[in-house]
Amino acid sequence: MINSAYTPPLDLIRRPRRNRQNAAIRALVRETRLHADDLIQPIFVKDGNGAPEAIESLPGIERLCVRSLLKEVEQLAELGIRAVALFPVVDAGLKDAKGKYAVSNKNWFFGAIRQLKSALPDTLIVADVALDPYTEHGHDGVIDPVTGDVANDETVHILTEYATQLAAAGTDMVAPSDMMDGRIGAIRDELDREGFTQTSILAYAAKFASAYYGPFRDAVGSATTGKPPLDKRTYQLDPANLREALLEARLDEDQGADVLMVKPAGLYLDVISAVKSATTLPVAAYQVSGEYAQIHAAAKAGWLDLEKARDESLIAIKRAGADIVLTYFAKALAESLKVT
C-alpha cells in the first residue's frame, strides 16, 4: 500500500522546473524576447483626405490618407516603433495592364512619402516595390501577350525606375516583393548610379506562393473579385522547396541586398532558420495578413486568447532567427510592452 502521507524525493541532480517556478526567474532565463525595436508596422496608404477605412479581413487595420498616416506614425514612434512599411492603395481608374502609374510623376504615393519624411524624419520608411497595386490584373509585373506569364526583364526595368523614384521621394529602404530574377542587382545599380547609395534594399528573398495573402490583396485592391485566385506560382516560390529559397537568398545577397526577408513567417520557420544560418546579413520575416487574420478569427470565436496567441506566434518567428519582424500586430504588441 502506498503511504499517501509521505513521498520520498526522487534522486535528481537536474530539476529544470526550478528555473520555471516563478515569474522572476522565468524572466531571468528567458532566451527570446520581443522588443518594439524589432518590429515594422505595415500600413496601407490611400490618396485624398478621407477618413480611415476599416479593412474587414484585417481587424484593427485601416487604409489611411496622408493626414491619418502622419498621426499613426507619430503614435507608433511614441510606442518605440521606428519603422513602417508602406503599401499604396491605388484607384482602379489609375490602373492598367503595365502599371504605368507606378512611375508617373503624378503618382500621389511619392508625395505621401515626402510628407511623411518631412514631418517625421527619424522614422525609417520602407516602401514596397512591386506592380500589383498598379496593374488591373493584379500581378506583380507586366504580362507577356504571347506566353500569358509575367515578363521578367520588362518588369525589372519598370521596378528599377519605380524604386529610384521612391528613393528620390525620401524612402530609406526599398523592398522589392515581386520575385523577378535579377531585380536586386538592377535596382542596386540604378540607385547607385542616381546617387542613392545610402538607400537600403530589403529583399523579399524567399517569398512563397502562399494561400495566406488574401486579406492583403483585399486591402491593397489587387484581388480578382469573382474570378479564380491569382496564380503567381511562376514567380513566387513553391512552398515545398527549402533549398530553392536558400538559392534565392544567396542570389539576392550577392546582388547587393542589405536585408533578406522570408514571407510568410509562421509557416516557414524552418526557412527563416536556414536563411539565418546561411547569411551574415540581417534576416527579416513577414507575418502576413492571413496569419494575422486567422488569429483574430479564432480569438473572436472564443477558441484562442488573442494576446497570448499573438505573442506566441511572434516569439516563434524571433526564435527561428528573424532579426526584424513585419507584422500587423506591431502596434498592439508595442502597446502591451509599454504597459509591462
matplotlib code that plots the C-alpha trace (Angstrom):
import matplotlib.pyplot as plt

x = [0.0, 1.3, 1.7, 0.0, 1.4, 5.0, 6.5, 10.3, 12.1, 13.5, 17.2, 17.6, 20.5, 18.8, 15.4, 14.6, 11.4, 13.5, 14.0, 10.3, 8.9, 8.0, 7.7, 11.0, 13.2, 11.3, 12.1, 15.8, 16.3, 14.1, 16.1, 14.0, 12.4, 10.3, 11.1, 9.5, 12.8, 12.4, 9.1, 8.0, 4.3, 2.8, 0.5, -1.9, -1.9, -4.7, -5.0, -7.1, -8.2, -10.9, -11.5, -9.7, -11.3, -11.7, -10.5, -12.9, -10.5, -7.8, -9.4, -7.9, -6.1, -7.2, -6.5, -5.1, -4.9, -1.7, -3.1, -4.1, -0.8, 1.2, -0.8, -0.5, 3.3, 3.7, 1.8, 4.0, 7.1, 5.9, 5.4, 9.0, 8.2, 10.6, 10.0, 6.9, 6.3, 4.0, 1.7, -0.3, -4.0, -4.5, -7.9, -9.0, -9.1, -5.3, -4.5, -3.6, -2.0, 1.5, 1.1, 2.3, 1.1, 3.8, 6.4, 4.3, 5.4, 1.8, 1.8, 0.4, 2.3, 5.6, 4.1, 2.8, 6.3, 7.7, 5.2, 5.9, 9.7, 9.4, 7.1, 8.9, 12.4, 13.6, 11.1, 12.5, 10.3, 10.2, 8.3, 7.1, 8.4, 6.0, 3.4, 0.4, -1.1, -0.9, -1.9, -5.5, -4.8, -3.2, 0.0, 3.4, 4.6, 3.8, 2.1, 3.8, 1.0, 2.5, 3.1, 0.5, 3.1, 4.8, 7.6, 10.7, 13.0, 10.5, 9.1, 12.5, 13.1, 9.9, 10.6, 14.1, 12.6, 10.0, 12.5, 14.6, 11.6, 10.7, 14.3, 14.1, 10.8, 12.6, 12.2, 15.0, 14.6, 13.1, 11.6, 11.2, 8.5, 7.9, 10.3, 11.6, 15.0, 17.8, 15.8, 18.0, 21.1, 19.3, 17.8, 21.1, 23.0, 20.4, 20.2, 24.0, 24.1, 21.5, 23.3, 21.1, 24.0, 22.6, 19.1, 18.9, 17.3, 15.2, 14.8, 11.8, 14.3, 12.1, 8.5, 6.4, 3.2, 1.1, -2.6, -2.2, -2.1, -5.9, -6.6, -3.6, -4.9, -8.3, -6.6, -4.5, -7.1, -5.3, -7.7, -9.5, -13.2, -15.5, -12.6, -10.2, -7.5, -4.4, -1.9, 1.6, 3.5, 5.7, 7.5, 6.8, 8.4, 6.9, 6.0, 7.6, 11.1, 13.7, 16.9, 15.4, 14.7, 18.4, 19.4, 17.2, 18.6, 22.1, 21.5, 19.9, 22.8, 25.3, 23.4, 23.6, 20.6, 21.1, 18.4, 16.9, 13.3, 11.2, 7.5, 5.2, 6.8, 4.8, 4.5, 8.2, 10.1, 12.5, 13.3, 13.9, 16.3, 18.1, 18.5, 19.8, 22.4, 23.5, 24.0, 25.6, 23.0, 20.1, 17.1, 13.5, 10.3, 6.8, 3.9, 1.4, -2.2, -3.6, -1.6, -2.9, -6.5, -6.7, -5.5, -8.1, -10.9, -10.1, -10.0, -13.3, -14.8, -13.5, -11.1, -7.9, -6.6, -5.8, -2.8, -1.3, -1.6, -0.2, 2.8, 3.5, 3.4, 5.8, 8.2, 8.3, 9.4, 12.1, 13.2, 13.6, 16.2, 14.4, 16.1, 13.2, 9.5, 6.9, 3.6, 0.1, 0.3, 3.2, 1.3, -0.8, 2.3, 4.2, 1.3, 1.3, 5.1, 4.7, 2.3, 4.5]
y = [0.0, 3.5, 5.8, 9.0, 10.9, 10.7, 10.7, 10.3, 12.7, 11.4, 11.2, 14.0, 16.3, 18.3, 19.7, 22.0, 23.2, 25.1, 27.7, 27.9, 28.2, 31.9, 34.9, 36.5, 33.5, 32.8, 36.3, 36.0, 32.8, 33.8, 33.1, 35.1, 38.5, 40.8, 44.5, 47.3, 47.9, 44.5, 45.5, 47.1, 48.1, 47.6, 50.5, 50.8, 54.4, 55.9, 59.2, 62.1, 63.4, 61.0, 59.2, 56.0, 52.9, 49.8, 46.5, 43.8, 40.9, 42.7, 43.7, 46.9, 47.8, 50.7, 52.3, 55.8, 59.1, 61.1, 63.1, 60.0, 58.4, 61.1, 60.8, 57.0, 57.0, 59.6, 57.3, 54.4, 56.3, 57.1, 53.4, 52.7, 51.5, 53.4, 51.7, 51.4, 49.6, 51.5, 49.9, 52.2, 51.6, 52.8, 53.7, 51.3, 54.2, 54.7, 51.0, 49.5, 46.3, 47.6, 49.5, 52.7, 54.9, 53.4, 55.5, 58.5, 61.8, 62.3, 59.3, 60.7, 58.0, 59.8, 62.9, 61.0, 59.7, 63.2, 64.5, 61.7, 62.1, 65.8, 65.5, 62.6, 62.4, 59.9, 57.3, 54.6, 54.4, 51.0, 51.1, 48.1, 47.7, 45.7, 46.4, 44.6, 47.8, 49.4, 46.6, 45.9, 42.2, 42.1, 40.5, 41.9, 42.7, 43.0, 40.2, 38.8, 38.7, 35.6, 33.4, 34.9, 34.8, 37.7, 39.1, 39.1, 41.5, 44.1, 44.1, 44.6, 47.7, 49.2, 48.2, 49.7, 53.1, 52.9, 52.1, 55.0, 57.4, 56.0, 56.8, 60.3, 60.9, 60.0, 56.3, 54.9, 51.2, 49.9, 46.4, 44.5, 41.9, 40.8, 37.8, 38.7, 37.3, 39.9, 42.7, 43.3, 43.8, 46.1, 48.2, 48.5, 49.5, 52.2, 53.5, 53.9, 55.5, 58.1, 58.9, 57.0, 55.0, 55.1, 53.8, 50.2, 47.2, 44.8, 41.9, 39.6, 36.9, 33.9, 34.9, 31.8, 31.3, 31.2, 30.9, 33.4, 36.6, 37.0, 39.8, 41.8, 41.6, 42.8, 45.7, 46.9, 46.3, 43.7, 40.8, 39.4, 39.7, 37.0, 35.2, 32.4, 33.5, 34.9, 32.2, 33.5, 30.2, 31.0, 33.7, 33.1, 30.1, 26.6, 26.1, 22.7, 24.0, 24.9, 24.7, 26.9, 29.5, 29.4, 29.9, 32.9, 34.4, 33.8, 35.5, 38.5, 38.8, 38.6, 41.3, 43.8, 43.3, 44.7, 42.6, 39.3, 38.5, 35.3, 35.6, 34.2, 33.8, 31.4, 28.5, 28.9, 28.9, 26.3, 28.6, 31.6, 29.4, 28.1, 31.6, 32.9, 30.1, 30.8, 34.6, 37.3, 39.8, 40.8, 38.5, 39.7, 37.8, 39.0, 37.7, 38.1, 39.1, 35.6, 34.7, 37.9, 37.3, 33.7, 34.5, 37.3, 35.0, 32.2, 34.7, 36.2, 32.7, 32.2, 29.4, 31.3, 34.0, 36.8, 38.3, 35.0, 33.6, 36.8, 36.8, 33.1, 33.4, 36.3, 34.7, 31.7, 33.9, 35.5, 32.2, 30.8, 33.6, 36.7, 39.9, 42.0, 41.2, 42.8, 42.3, 43.9, 43.2, 45.6, 48.5, 46.3, 44.4, 47.7, 49.0, 45.8, 46.1, 49.7, 48.6, 45.9]
z = [0.0, -0.9, 2.1, 0.9, 3.8, 2.6, -0.9, -0.9, -3.2, -6.4, -6.7, -9.3, -9.8, -12.5, -11.9, -14.8, -13.2, -10.7, -13.4, -14.0, -10.5, -10.6, -12.9, -11.7, -12.6, -15.8, -16.9, -15.9, -18.0, -21.0, -24.2, -26.7, -26.2, -28.3, -28.5, -30.3, -32.0, -33.8, -35.4, -38.6, -38.9, -42.4, -43.4, -46.3, -47.7, -49.8, -51.7, -50.6, -47.3, -46.4, -43.1, -42.4, -44.0, -42.0, -43.6, -42.8, -43.2, -41.1, -37.8, -36.4, -39.6, -41.8, -45.1, -44.2, -46.1, -45.6, -42.7, -40.8, -41.8, -40.1, -36.9, -36.9, -37.5, -34.7, -32.3, -33.4, -32.7, -29.2, -28.7, -29.8, -33.4, -35.6, -38.9, -41.2, -44.4, -46.8, -49.4, -51.8, -52.4, -56.0, -57.5, -60.2, -62.7, -62.4, -63.1, -66.5, -67.8, -67.4, -64.1, -65.7, -62.9, -60.7, -62.4, -63.3, -61.9, -60.9, -58.6, -55.3, -53.3, -53.9, -52.3, -49.3, -48.7, -49.0, -46.4, -44.0, -44.3, -43.8, -40.8, -39.1, -40.4, -37.9, -39.0, -41.2, -44.3, -46.1, -49.4, -51.3, -54.8, -57.0, -59.6, -58.2, -56.7, -60.1, -62.5, -63.5, -63.5, -60.0, -61.0, -59.7, -63.2, -66.9, -68.7, -71.8, -74.5, -76.1, -73.1, -70.7, -68.0, -66.2, -68.4, -66.1, -67.8, -68.8, -65.3, -63.8, -65.9, -64.6, -61.0, -61.2, -62.2, -59.5, -56.8, -57.8, -57.7, -54.3, -53.1, -54.5, -52.6, -49.3, -48.9, -46.7, -47.7, -50.9, -50.6, -53.9, -53.3, -56.9, -57.1, -60.6, -61.4, -61.2, -59.8, -56.7, -58.8, -61.3, -58.5, -56.7, -59.8, -60.7, -57.1, -57.0, -60.5, -59.4, -56.2, -53.8, -52.3, -48.8, -49.8, -48.5, -50.1, -48.1, -50.5, -50.3, -50.9, -50.2, -50.9, -51.3, -53.4, -50.3, -49.7, -46.8, -48.8, -49.3, -46.8, -48.1, -51.6, -50.4, -48.5, -51.4, -54.1, -56.1, -55.5, -58.5, -57.4, -58.8, -60.5, -59.6, -57.1, -58.7, -59.6, -59.0, -59.0, -61.9, -59.9, -56.2, -54.5, -54.2, -50.5, -50.7, -51.5, -48.9, -51.0, -53.7, -51.0, -50.0, -53.6, -53.9, -50.7, -51.8, -55.2, -53.5, -51.1, -54.0, -55.9, -53.1, -50.7, -47.3, -45.6, -46.6, -45.9, -45.7, -46.3, -44.9, -41.5, -39.3, -41.7, -42.8, -39.5, -40.9, -43.9, -41.5, -39.5, -42.7, -44.2, -40.8, -40.8, -44.4, -44.2, -42.2, -43.3, -41.0, -41.6, -41.7, -41.7, -42.6, -40.6, -43.4, -43.5, -43.4, -40.3, -38.6, -39.7, -38.6, -35.1, -34.9, -36.3, -33.8, -30.9, -32.0, -31.9, -28.4, -29.4, -28.6, -26.3, -28.7, -26.9, -25.9, -29.4, -30.9, -28.6, -29.0, -32.8, -32.8, -30.3, -32.6, -35.5, -33.4, -32.0, -35.5, -36.2, -37.5, -36.5, -37.9, -38.0, -40.2, -38.5, -38.4, -34.6, -34.2, -32.7, -30.4, -29.2, -28.6, -26.6, -24.4, -24.0, -22.9, -20.2, -18.8]

ax = plt.figure().add_subplot(projection="3d")
ax.plot(x, y, z, "-o")
ax.set_aspect("equal")
plt.show()
